Amino acid sequence: MPYAVKILDSAFITPDVKRFKVEKPKGYTFIPGQAAGVALDKPGWADRKKPFTFTSLTSSRTLEFIIKIYDDHDGVTKQLGLAKKSDGLLLGDPYGAIHYQGPGFFFAAGAGVTPYIAILRDLQKKKKLAGNTLVCSNKTADDVIMDKEFTEMLGKNFLNIFTRQHVIGFREKRIDRDTLVALVQDFNQHFYVCGPQAFVTDLCDMLKTLGADPGSLVIEQ
């Protein structure tokens, strides 16, 4: 049975990414990195549930989601882009395989960074961020989610790679084998990988060929 909650606040934080603060049902708990099915509580949309990751601290009195909005088709995120304060949502139970298992590298493509937000905020609160590095791949600097907070949180251990920057002299860069060799000195640690399926598959394959233990790869199953 889904939980009926209201949107308390919402705002765009990049041109196509929107932050939502919503009510937290009594007794509702999640592990940092987990997601829940979310649907709009209105006719025609209540059964069209999509998974979105919690980005708030587990101790927060409200829930937060940071969601990429796709305007090119009439789906759930387009409707969420139009949603406003006091609109209703239907929230499922928490689930997901991405949660913190020890220090390492967090690799994200685009909105794939969202499961890491709650994890890294939780580690910061516990003063256990040491030994962790976040590497984000985005098209341009405008697409980076929470650039300021990640920079303040991680400093030099927050790295951005841009695939399509549209500036004179810019050379397209992707996370390839050479990038991994340059970034990762020790492949005997945890690797968290999240993003489009092709990104996850390619990166995990490269990490394994470079010596990473398959058991150290933390991905959504």
Contacts in CASP RR format, 6 or more apart in sequence:
PFRMAT RR
TARGET T0000
AUTHOR 0000-0000-0000
METHOD contacts of the structure
MODEL  1
MPYAVKILDSAFITPDVKRFKVEKPKGYTFIPGQAAGVALDKPGWADRKK
PFTFTSLTSSRTLEFIIKIYDDHDGVTKQLGLAKKSDGLLLGDPYGAIHY
QGPGFFFAAGAGVTPYIAILRDLQKKKKLAGNTLVCSNKTADDVIMDKEF
TEMLGKNFLNIFTRQHVIGFREKRIDRDTLVALVQDFNQHFYVCGPQAFV
TDLCDMLKTLGADPGSLVIEQ
2 39 0 8 1.000
2 49 0 8 1.000
2 90 0 8 1.000
2 91 0 8 1.000
2 92 0 8 1.000
3 25 0 8 1.000
3 28 0 8 1.000
3 90 0 8 1.000
3 91 0 8 1.000
3 92 0 8 1.000
4 41 0 8 1.000
4 88 0 8 1.000
4 89 0 8 1.000
4 90 0 8 1.000
4 91 0 8 1.000
5 22 0 8 1.000
5 23 0 8 1.000
5 24 0 8 1.000
5 25 0 8 1.000
5 63 0 8 1.000
5 88 0 8 1.000
5 89 0 8 1.000
5 90 0 8 1.000
5 91 0 8 1.000
6 22 0 8 1.000
6 23 0 8 1.000
6 86 0 8 1.000
6 87 0 8 1.000
6 88 0 8 1.000
6 89 0 8 1.000
7 20 0 8 1.000
7 21 0 8 1.000
7 22 0 8 1.000
7 83 0 8 1.000
7 84 0 8 1.000
7 85 0 8 1.000
7 86 0 8 1.000
7 87 0 8 1.000
7 88 0 8 1.000
7 89 0 8 1.000
8 21 0 8 1.000
8 22 0 8 1.000
8 23 0 8 1.000
8 62 0 8 1.000
8 85 0 8 1.000
9 20 0 8 1.000
9 21 0 8 1.000
9 85 0 8 1.000
10 18 0 8 1.000
10 19 0 8 1.000
10 20 0 8 1.000
10 21 0 8 1.000
10 83 0 8 1.000
10 84 0 8 1.000
10 85 0 8 1.000
11 18 0 8 1.000
11 19 0 8 1.000
12 18 0 8 1.000
12 19 0 8 1.000
12 69 0 8 1.000
13 19 0 8 1.000
13 66 0 8 1.000
13 145 0 8 1.000
13 146 0 8 1.000
14 142 0 8 1.000
14 143 0 8 1.000
14 144 0 8 1.000
14 145 0 8 1.000
15 142 0 8 1.000
16 68 0 8 1.000
16 69 0 8 1.000
16 70 0 8 1.000
16 71 0 8 1.000
16 143 0 8 1.000
17 66 0 8 1.000
17 67 0 8 1.000
17 68 0 8 1.000
17 69 0 8 1.000
17 111 0 8 1.000
17 145 0 8 1.000
18 66 0 8 1.000
18 67 0 8 1.000
18 69 0 8 1.000
18 80 0 8 1.000
18 81 0 8 1.000
19 55 0 8 1.000
19 64 0 8 1.000
19 65 0 8 1.000
19 66 0 8 1.000
19 67 0 8 1.000
20 64 0 8 1.000
20 65 0 8 1.000
20 66 0 8 1.000
20 67 0 8 1.000
20 80 0 8 1.000
20 83 0 8 1.000
21 62 0 8 1.000
21 63 0 8 1.000
21 64 0 8 1.000
22 62 0 8 1.000
22 63 0 8 1.000
22 64 0 8 1.000
22 65 0 8 1.000
22 89 0 8 1.000
22 91 0 8 1.000
23 62 0 8 1.000
23 63 0 8 1.000
24 60 0 8 1.000
24 61 0 8 1.000
24 62 0 8 1.000
24 63 0 8 1.000
25 91 0 8 1.000
28 63 0 8 1.000
28 91 0 8 1.000
28 94 0 8 1.000
29 58 0 8 1.000
29 94 0 8 1.000
30 36 0 8 1.000
30 54 0 8 1.000
30 58 0 8 1.000
30 94 0 8 1.000
31 58 0 8 1.000
31 94 0 8 1.000
31 99 0 8 1.000
32 54 0 8 1.000
32 57 0 8 1.000
32 58 0 8 1.000
32 99 0 8 1.000
32 100 0 8 1.000
32 118 0 8 1.000
32 119 0 8 1.000
32 121 0 8 1.000
32 122 0 8 1.000
33 53 0 8 1.000
33 54 0 8 1.000
33 96 0 8 1.000
33 98 0 8 1.000
33 99 0 8 1.000
33 100 0 8 1.000
33 115 0 8 1.000
33 116 0 8 1.000
33 118 0 8 1.000
33 119 0 8 1.000
34 53 0 8 1.000
34 54 0 8 1.000
34 94 0 8 1.000
34 95 0 8 1.000
34 96 0 8 1.000
34 98 0 8 1.000
34 99 0 8 1.000
34 115 0 8 1.000
35 51 0 8 1.000
35 52 0 8 1.000
35 53 0 8 1.000
35 54 0 8 1.000
35 94 0 8 1.000
35 95 0 8 1.000
35 96 0 8 1.000
35 115 0 8 1.000
36 51 0 8 1.000
36 52 0 8 1.000
36 54 0 8 1.000
36 91 0 8 1.000
36 92 0 8 1.000
36 93 0 8 1.000
36 94 0 8 1.000
36 95 0 8 1.000
37 49 0 8 1.000
37 50 0 8 1.000
37 51 0 8 1.000
37 52 0 8 1.000
37 91 0 8 1.000
37 92 0 8 1.000
38 49 0 8 1.000
38 50 0 8 1.000
38 51 0 8 1.000
38 52 0 8 1.000
38 65 0 8 1.000
38 76 0 8 1.000
38 89 0 8 1.000
38 90 0 8 1.000
38 91 0 8 1.000
38 92 0 8 1.000
39 45 0 8 1.000
39 46 0 8 1.000
39 47 0 8 1.000
39 48 0 8 1.000
39 49 0 8 1.000
39 50 0 8 1.000
39 76 0 8 1.000
39 89 0 8 1.000
39 90 0 8 1.000
40 46 0 8 1.000
40 48 0 8 1.000
40 76 0 8 1.000
40 79 0 8 1.000
40 80 0 8 1.000
40 83 0 8 1.000
40 87 0 8 1.000
40 88 0 8 1.000
40 89 0 8 1.000
40 90 0 8 1.000
41 87 0 8 1.000
41 88 0 8 1.000
41 89 0 8 1.000
41 90 0 8 1.000
42 87 0 8 1.000
42 88 0 8 1.000
45 76 0 8 1.000
45 79 0 8 1.000
46 90 0 8 1.000
48 75 0 8 1.000
48 76 0 8 1.000
49 76 0 8 1.000
49 90 0 8 1.000
49 92 0 8 1.000
50 76 0 8 1.000
50 77 0 8 1.000
52 65 0 8 1.000
52 67 0 8 1.000
52 114 0 8 1.000
53 65 0 8 1.000
53 66 0 8 1.000
53 114 0 8 1.000
53 115 0 8 1.000
53 117 0 8 1.000
53 118 0 8 1.000
54 63 0 8 1.000
54 64 0 8 1.000
54 65 0 8 1.000
54 94 0 8 1.000
54 118 0 8 1.000
55 64 0 8 1.000
55 65 0 8 1.000
55 66 0 8 1.000
55 114 0 8 1.000
55 117 0 8 1.000
55 118 0 8 1.000
55 121 0 8 1.000
56 62 0 8 1.000
56 63 0 8 1.000
56 64 0 8 1.000
56 118 0 8 1.000
56 121 0 8 1.000
57 118 0 8 1.000
57 121 0 8 1.000
57 122 0 8 1.000
57 125 0 8 1.000
58 118 0 8 1.000
58 122 0 8 1.000
59 125 0 8 1.000
63 91 0 8 1.000
66 111 0 8 1.000
66 114 0 8 1.000
66 117 0 8 1.000
66 145 0 8 1.000
66 146 0 8 1.000
67 77 0 8 1.000
67 80 0 8 1.000
67 111 0 8 1.000
67 114 0 8 1.000
68 77 0 8 1.000
68 110 0 8 1.000
68 111 0 8 1.000
69 77 0 8 1.000
69 78 0 8 1.000
69 80 0 8 1.000
69 81 0 8 1.000
70 77 0 8 1.000
70 78 0 8 1.000
71 78 0 8 1.000
71 81 0 8 1.000
83 89 0 8 1.000
96 220 0 8 1.000
96 221 0 8 1.000
97 218 0 8 1.000
97 219 0 8 1.000
97 220 0 8 1.000
97 221 0 8 1.000
98 115 0 8 1.000
98 119 0 8 1.000
98 192 0 8 1.000
98 194 0 8 1.000
98 218 0 8 1.000
98 219 0 8 1.000
98 220 0 8 1.000
99 119 0 8 1.000
99 218 0 8 1.000
100 119 0 8 1.000
100 122 0 8 1.000
100 123 0 8 1.000
101 190 0 8 1.000
101 218 0 8 1.000
102 189 0 8 1.000
102 190 0 8 1.000
103 130 0 8 1.000
103 131 0 8 1.000
103 132 0 8 1.000
103 189 0 8 1.000
103 190 0 8 1.000
104 131 0 8 1.000
104 132 0 8 1.000
104 133 0 8 1.000
104 189 0 8 1.000
104 190 0 8 1.000
104 191 0 8 1.000
104 192 0 8 1.000
105 132 0 8 1.000
105 133 0 8 1.000
105 134 0 8 1.000
105 135 0 8 1.000
105 183 0 8 1.000
105 184 0 8 1.000
105 189 0 8 1.000
105 190 0 8 1.000
105 191 0 8 1.000
105 192 0 8 1.000
106 113 0 8 1.000
106 116 0 8 1.000
106 119 0 8 1.000
106 120 0 8 1.000
106 132 0 8 1.000
106 133 0 8 1.000
106 134 0 8 1.000
106 135 0 8 1.000
106 192 0 8 1.000
107 135 0 8 1.000
107 137 0 8 1.000
107 175 0 8 1.000
107 191 0 8 1.000
107 192 0 8 1.000
107 193 0 8 1.000
107 194 0 8 1.000
107 203 0 8 1.000
108 116 0 8 1.000
108 134 0 8 1.000
108 135 0 8 1.000
108 136 0 8 1.000
108 137 0 8 1.000
108 193 0 8 1.000
108 194 0 8 1.000
108 195 0 8 1.000
109 136 0 8 1.000
109 137 0 8 1.000
109 138 0 8 1.000
109 194 0 8 1.000
109 195 0 8 1.000
109 196 0 8 1.000
109 199 0 8 1.000
110 136 0 8 1.000
110 137 0 8 1.000
110 138 0 8 1.000
110 143 0 8 1.000
110 145 0 8 1.000
110 195 0 8 1.000
111 145 0 8 1.000
111 195 0 8 1.000
112 194 0 8 1.000
112 195 0 8 1.000
113 134 0 8 1.000
113 136 0 8 1.000
113 145 0 8 1.000
113 146 0 8 1.000
113 194 0 8 1.000
114 145 0 8 1.000
114 194 0 8 1.000
115 194 0 8 1.000
115 220 0 8 1.000
116 134 0 8 1.000
116 192 0 8 1.000
116 194 0 8 1.000
117 146 0 8 1.000
119 192 0 8 1.000
120 129 0 8 1.000
120 132 0 8 1.000
120 134 0 8 1.000
120 150 0 8 1.000
120 153 0 8 1.000
120 154 0 8 1.000
121 153 0 8 1.000
123 129 0 8 1.000
123 132 0 8 1.000
124 153 0 8 1.000
129 153 0 8 1.000
129 154 0 8 1.000
131 157 0 8 1.000
132 154 0 8 1.000
132 157 0 8 1.000
133 154 0 8 1.000
133 157 0 8 1.000
133 158 0 8 1.000
133 159 0 8 1.000
133 183 0 8 1.000
134 150 0 8 1.000
134 154 0 8 1.000
134 157 0 8 1.000
134 158 0 8 1.000
134 159 0 8 1.000
135 159 0 8 1.000
135 160 0 8 1.000
135 161 0 8 1.000
135 175 0 8 1.000
135 183 0 8 1.000
136 144 0 8 1.000
136 145 0 8 1.000
136 150 0 8 1.000
136 158 0 8 1.000
136 159 0 8 1.000
136 160 0 8 1.000
136 161 0 8 1.000
137 161 0 8 1.000
137 162 0 8 1.000
137 163 0 8 1.000
137 174 0 8 1.000
137 175 0 8 1.000
137 199 0 8 1.000
138 144 0 8 1.000
138 160 0 8 1.000
138 161 0 8 1.000
138 162 0 8 1.000
138 163 0 8 1.000
139 162 0 8 1.000
139 163 0 8 1.000
139 164 0 8 1.000
139 165 0 8 1.000
140 162 0 8 1.000
140 164 0 8 1.000
140 165 0 8 1.000
140 166 0 8 1.000
141 147 0 8 1.000
141 160 0 8 1.000
141 162 0 8 1.000
141 165 0 8 1.000
144 160 0 8 1.000
147 160 0 8 1.000
150 158 0 8 1.000
151 158 0 8 1.000
159 183 0 8 1.000
161 173 0 8 1.000
161 174 0 8 1.000
161 175 0 8 1.000
161 179 0 8 1.000
162 170 0 8 1.000
162 172 0 8 1.000
162 173 0 8 1.000
163 172 0 8 1.000
163 173 0 8 1.000
163 174 0 8 1.000
164 172 0 8 1.000
165 172 0 8 1.000
173 179 0 8 1.000
175 203 0 8 1.000
176 206 0 8 1.000
177 206 0 8 1.000
177 209 0 8 1.000
177 210 0 8 1.000
180 206 0 8 1.000
180 207 0 8 1.000
180 210 0 8 1.000
181 210 0 8 1.000
184 210 0 8 1.000
187 207 0 8 1.000
187 210 0 8 1.000
187 211 0 8 1.000
187 212 0 8 1.000
188 212 0 8 1.000
188 213 0 8 1.000
188 216 0 8 1.000
189 216 0 8 1.000
190 216 0 8 1.000
190 218 0 8 1.000
191 204 0 8 1.000
191 207 0 8 1.000
191 212 0 8 1.000
191 216 0 8 1.000
191 217 0 8 1.000
191 218 0 8 1.000
192 218 0 8 1.000
192 219 0 8 1.000
193 199 0 8 1.000
193 200 0 8 1.000
193 203 0 8 1.000
193 204 0 8 1.000
193 207 0 8 1.000
193 217 0 8 1.000
193 218 0 8 1.000
193 219 0 8 1.000
194 200 0 8 1.000
194 219 0 8 1.000
194 220 0 8 1.000
200 219 0 8 1.000
200 220 0 8 1.000
204 217 0 8 1.000
204 219 0 8 1.000
207 217 0 8 1.000
208 214 0 8 1.000
208 217 0 8 1.000
END
